[in-house]
């Protein structure tokens, strides 16, 4: 799709995803962070190890970032279907005739 | 969440919320963990009062009490996953002129939990030994078992008046201060608060400081000292 290399770089950096992907990513990020927080607390309390809580929480969060931030293909499964170019003008013209 | 930057911002923002909640939960576990500190023995073993100077160039002579003591204490229940370190100190207390009480620290110690060993301000050899003593352990309650015999005081004490010999009704008291990783700082209590029991014992019998020992004149002038507030 991208015509120039600069546009390609921008697309990779911005990593845009479709609307369904946005809904999904929000859900995944929230769920993962809560689960990571809960697990690190429970594991730390049971094993009486606060460092496990700290590094477990940080590691889990890093993993969440890895899953959430890049535009993985499954976030782009429902691309927006645009109408063909000039469709509206054509429609208007047809209306005029009728 | 349509591009990477918003996703980073939103995820990080929610991460801070989760981190705060987890930290709050950790702090709360302190309040449901029982604390049952006790002392088996606290008593002076050898007490001296000598004359000395507050610092090397001072012309003022003051009396200093050197109180050696023995202490048995079980503070092991204070070590939980959220304990960073325990500050333990022994004070001498004696009544003042009116209704006031003089109080001076004679000895103190920092006991770290294994999770905070790297913060202890000690040399590399001692540090290695300390870390090895807790290898594989995340908490080490046995460090809360204190057994001191005829312990030399860290601080020789005096009074603003410079007079401390022959003071009567002196007691030694054990105090502690639990410093958590997250949560409230807490001291030894005089009454039970929920599962936190008061420090059982912790006060010595009353004793009298001896008369001034004349021969040791100025010998200890460069040692560390603490002066009580009143």
Interface residues (C-beta under 8 A of the other chain):
Chain A: X13 X14 X15 X16 X17 X22 X25 X26 X29 X30 X33 X34 X36 X37 X40 X41 X44 X45 X47 X48 X49 X50 X51 X52 X53 X57 X61 X64 X65 X68 X69 X70 X71
Chain B: X1 X2 X3 X4 X5 X7 X8 X10 X11 X14 X15 X18 X19 X21 X22 X25 X26 X29 X80 X81 X82 X115 X138 X139 X181
